[in-house]
Amino acid sequence: MGSTQKGSAQVIKPGEPGKTYFDSTYNQIYEVFHYLIEYHFLTDPKTNKKTFIKAVPIKDGPYISYYREGEIASTGFYAQNAKDSTWKYYKKDGTLIKTEMYRDNQLVP
């Protein structure tokens, strides 16, 4: 069994939910997003006692990624870890590269 709690706080440390830093061969960017925390428990059928297993962050809400120098790289929205609605991608100079529409993590033609 699991339960879910919604959170909107941003976490500052790299590698934790809220801000994640990425190295790539092209640019180093980071992302900022809202998230849900889904708690996983194991229930003993004999005693009905619940034991905590893990907490899993799930992207949910507005999303922005940035180039290392601080320019916006992309904007969009997540609905329970799935890309949803309009996503925009930008060059470092702020020029719009492309716009995509998503529904349930699927690109809409």
C-alpha positions as CSV (number, residue, x, y, z in Angstrom):
1,M,0.0,0.0,0.0
2,G,1.1,3.6,-0.6
3,S,0.0,7.0,0.3
4,T,0.8,10.4,-1.4
5,Q,1.4,13.8,0.0
6,K,1.7,16.9,-2.1
7,G,4.7,19.3,-1.7
8,S,5.6,22.6,-3.3
9,A,8.8,23.4,-1.6
10,Q,11.9,23.5,-3.7
11,V,15.0,21.7,-2.5
12,I,18.3,23.4,-3.0
13,K,20.9,20.5,-2.7
14,P,21.9,18.9,-6.0
15,G,20.5,15.4,-6.5
16,E,17.5,15.9,-4.3
17,P,13.9,16.5,-5.5
18,G,13.2,20.1,-6.6
19,K,16.6,20.9,-8.2
20,T,18.7,18.4,-10.1
21,Y,22.0,19.2,-11.8
22,F,23.0,17.4,-15.0
23,D,26.3,17.2,-16.9
24,S,26.0,16.6,-20.6
25,T,28.3,16.9,-23.6
26,Y,26.5,20.0,-24.7
27,N,25.6,22.1,-21.6
28,Q,25.1,21.8,-17.9
29,I,21.6,22.7,-16.9
30,Y,19.4,22.4,-13.8
31,E,15.7,22.1,-13.3
32,V,13.2,23.4,-10.9
33,F,9.9,21.6,-10.3
34,H,7.1,20.9,-7.9
35,Y,6.7,17.4,-6.7
36,L,4.6,14.9,-4.8
37,I,6.1,12.5,-2.4
38,E,4.7,9.0,-2.6
39,Y,5.3,6.9,0.5
40,H,5.6,3.1,0.1
41,F,4.8,0.8,3.0
42,L,4.7,-3.0,3.5
43,T,1.7,-4.3,5.5
44,D,2.0,-7.5,7.5
45,P,-1.3,-9.4,6.8
46,K,-1.3,-11.0,10.2
47,T,-0.7,-7.9,12.4
48,N,-1.8,-5.2,9.9
49,K,1.4,-3.4,11.0
50,K,2.8,-1.1,8.3
51,T,6.6,-0.8,7.7
52,F,8.0,2.1,5.8
53,I,9.8,1.1,2.6
54,K,10.7,4.3,0.7
55,A,9.6,7.8,-0.3
56,V,9.5,8.5,-4.1
57,P,9.4,12.0,-5.5
58,I,7.0,12.5,-8.4
59,K,7.2,15.6,-10.6
60,D,3.8,17.4,-10.5
61,G,3.3,21.0,-11.5
62,P,5.2,23.8,-13.3
63,Y,8.7,22.9,-14.6
64,I,11.6,25.1,-15.7
65,S,15.1,24.0,-16.7
66,Y,18.0,26.4,-16.9
67,Y,21.4,26.5,-18.6
68,R,24.3,26.7,-16.1
69,E,24.7,30.4,-16.7
70,G,21.0,31.0,-15.7
71,E,19.2,31.3,-19.0
72,I,16.0,29.4,-19.4
73,A,16.4,26.2,-21.4
74,S,12.8,24.9,-21.3
75,T,9.5,25.3,-19.6
76,G,6.5,23.0,-19.2
77,F,4.2,21.2,-16.8
78,Y,4.2,17.7,-15.3
79,A,1.0,15.8,-14.2
80,Q,2.2,13.0,-11.8
81,N,5.5,12.4,-13.5
82,A,4.2,12.7,-17.1
83,K,4.8,15.7,-19.4
84,D,1.5,17.5,-20.0
85,S,0.4,20.6,-21.9
86,T,2.7,23.0,-23.7
87,W,6.5,22.6,-23.5
88,K,8.9,25.3,-24.9
89,Y,12.6,24.9,-25.6
90,Y,15.0,27.9,-25.9
91,K,18.5,28.6,-27.1
92,K,20.9,30.3,-24.6
93,D,20.2,33.7,-26.2
94,G,16.4,33.3,-25.4
95,T,15.3,32.4,-28.9
96,L,12.5,29.9,-29.0
97,I,13.7,26.7,-30.6
98,K,10.5,24.7,-30.6
99,T,7.1,24.3,-28.9
100,E,5.6,20.9,-28.3
101,M,2.2,19.7,-26.8
102,Y,2.0,16.7,-24.5
103,R,-0.8,14.7,-23.1
104,D,0.0,11.9,-20.5
105,N,3.7,12.0,-21.5
106,Q,2.8,11.5,-25.2
107,L,3.7,14.1,-27.9
108,V,0.6,15.3,-29.5
109,P,1.0,15.7,-33.3
